[in-house]
């Protein structure tokens, strides 16, 4: 049975020995891309972050796990200056980022068009930076399965063992950052 094509961005893995350090980074109003929970985040000018373009490489900061308005209120909450569940373009705020540190494990879905296999464990790939869904406020960042073995940004470490998730197109996999701004060097694939 085929996996469901339901990109949800990247999310911290739980229960497999990985600890995540979350840091709050500013997002300045010059940001030209809406920010969604699950987006891979890139370092920007003056210590701020923004959603990463595909293959952020060594400027990747981590994964967005929460968003606040410019006053520090969770977006979409009654006291927030932002009524949406995502941060619109050209809007200042803060991103809570699960840092791209060695050993931090994340879960993501692979994109359309390629069928990964268990032989891809240990291989590296970039991410595809799809635009988030403004209706559901869900990130559309995915692992770019078309370049498995040739990219460097993420290393595949296994399949998410869940019913209905198999080594087919749109498989959910565990990944670690293979290159980032915070101590991950970009080692070659195995």
N, C-alpha and C positions, 0 to 999 in steps of 0.2 A: 504494500500500500504506500502511496506517495506521501511525503511529508507536506504539511500545510505551509504555503508561502505566507508567513506572517512575521515580517521583520519587526523587532521590538527594540532595536539598538543593542548595545552592550550592557551587561549587568554583572555586578560582582557575584561570583560563585560563593555558595555557602556550604559548610559542612565537609570540606575536603582539606582542611588544614591551612587555609589561606586567610590571613588577616589583611584587612584593607584599612589604610590610613586615608581619612577624608579631610581635605583642606578646602577652605572657602577662598575662592579667587574672585576678584572683580571682573565684571563684563562692562566695557565702556560703550557709550552710545554710538560709537562709530562702527559697531558690529553690523555687518550687512547680511547676516544669516540668522534666522530665528534659532533659539536654543531649546532643545528638548532633553528631558531625562533620557539617558541612554546614548547620547551623542559622544563620540570620541572628541576630546577637547585638546586644543592646540594652544601653546603659549603665544601670547600676543605682546604688543608693546606695553611697557611700564608695568609688568607683572600681572596683566590681565589675561583672560583666556577667551577663546571663541571656538565654535564648532570647527573641527579639523576638516580640511579638504581631504580627498582620497590620498592615501599614502603620506600622512603627516610626518612620518619618519622621526628624526631625533628632536623635533619640537613638540611631540605629543606629551601632554601633561597627565592624562588619564581619562576617566569616563565620568560624565555628569550623572550624579545620583540625586540631585536636588537643585531647585532654583529659587532664589529670593529676589524681591524687588530692591530698589536702591535704598530702602529703609531697613532692609534685613528681614522683612516679613515674607513668609512663604507665598509664592505667587498663587493667585486664585483664592486666597483666604479672604475673609471679610475685611481685614484691615489692610490688604495689599493695594498698592497703586496699580497693579497689573491684574486685570480680571480673568485673563486666560490662564490655562494650565501650562503654557509654554511662554518663553520670553520673546516677544516679537522683535523684528529687526529694528535697529536704531534705538533700542531701549536699554538703558543702563540697569544693572542689577548685579547679582552674585550667583556663581555656580558652585555647588558643593561637588568636589571632584574626588572620586576614588583614585588615588595616585597610581601612576604607571611605574611602580617600584618592582624590583626583582621579587619574584614569588607571588605576586598578586594575580589571582586567577579570575577570569571573566568568562561569561557565557554569551554566545552570539549565534545568529543563524547565517548560513552561507547563502549567497545570492543565486539568482536564476542562471541557467545556461550550462552549468558544469556539475558533474556528479562526483563529489569527493568520496574517497574510500579510506579504509583503515590504514592503507599504505601511506596516506598523507599525514599520519601522526608523526610529529617531529619536523614537518615541513613548515615553511613560512609563507605568509600571504599579506597583502595590504588590505585595507578596508574600503568599502564602497560607501560614499557619503551621500546617501539619498536624502531628499528633503523630508522633514518630518510631517506627520499628518496633523493639520491644524484643527481638525474636527475632534480627533481622539487624543491629541497631544502625545502621540507615540513617535519615538525616534524611528527613522528608517535606515540607520547605519547598519551595515552588514559586513561580513567577511567576503572579500572578493575571491570567489572560488575559481575564477578564470585564470588567476595568476598564482595558484598554489605551487610552491616550490621555487618561484622566481621572485616573489616580493620579500620584504624584510620586516614589515611592521609588527606582525603578530606571529606567534608560533602555535600551531595546533598541538594540543596535548591529549585530546581524546574526545569521545562522543558523550553527550549528555544522555545518561542511561534513563530513558523515560519510555513508557509505552507509546508506540507510534512514531518514534524518532529513530530512523535508520540511515545507514550510509547511502543516501540518495540526494538529489537536489533539495535544497532548503534544510539540510540537517543542522541541528543545534549542536555546537561543539564547545569544548573548553579551550580557551586560549590564554596565553600570557603575552605581555608586550615583549617583543624581541628588540625593539629600539624605541627609545623615549628620551625625554629631557632629563630624567631622574635616575640615571645609573644603569640603563639597559643598553647594551653596546651594539646590537645588530649583528649577532653571529650568523653565519651561513646556515642553510638548511642541512639536515642530516642526509 
